[in-house]
Amino acid sequence: MVREYHEKLTGLSSPLVLSVIKSHPTGKICDANGMDLPEGTPPLPHTPQGQDDWTPYRNRLEFETAKHLFSDAQISAGKIDNLLYLWGLSLAVHQDKPPFADHKDLYETIDSTPIGDAPWKSFGVRYNDSRPLGDLPSWMDQTYDVWYRDPHAVIKNIFSNADFDGEIDYVPYRDFLEDGSRRYKDFMSGDWAWEQAVSNIH
């Protein structure tokens, strides 16, 4: 098998082709603005989060409650409000309160999580082609919301997460089998990653 790396990422004048794949380049070192740094520049120091730091949650109970209600059980906003109201009633006799006031408080806390911030965005889509005569299907008059996260922000967050260090390819590559056919394996072996990497951004 032959592996090819693009010259924009290796600093060479032509694509780097390895016929025996033992190691791979890690990409040109650059700062947060995409400006090249001298070879051997160490990464910025990583400050690990303390075991008792649940920011933006006050404690582990808040985090686990949010995870359970939002991710695990996927409870509706109305049911979250009802549960937190009942929880609050049970704690009132102890002059205490539940981890969240209501579903809005829960959602705002989740959205303020600083790690991996890639805010949700949305746009509306609507059918705008020819319409049949007579009764129209209802979907032709509806506007549908499409929600997404910016793929560039998501990838940046993955690359900046120390948990993935040494576990992923940081450089797009193309593998070719002996018969010349292309072999796709991981995200970085795909065309989209290759085309993004060869874009000249500075």
Salt bridges, closest charged atoms under 4 A:
GLU4 OE1 - ARG174 NH2 3.10
GLU7 OE1 - HIS6 ND1 3.55
ASP36 OD2 - LYS28 NZ 3.65
ASP36 OD1 - HIS202 NE2 3.82
GLU62 OE2 - ARG58 NE 2.43
GLU64 OE2 - ARG60 NE 3.32
ASP72 OD2 - LYS67 NZ 3.25
ASP81 OD2 - HIS103 ND1 2.86
ASP141 OD1 - ARG131 NH1 2.87
ASP150 OD1 - HIS152 ND1 3.67
ASP169 OD1 - HIS24 NE2 3.28
ASP175 OD1 - ARG3 NE 2.72
ASP175 OD2 - ARG183 NH1 3.30
ASP186 OD2 - LYS185 NZ 3.88
ASP191 OD1 - ARG182 NH1 3.01
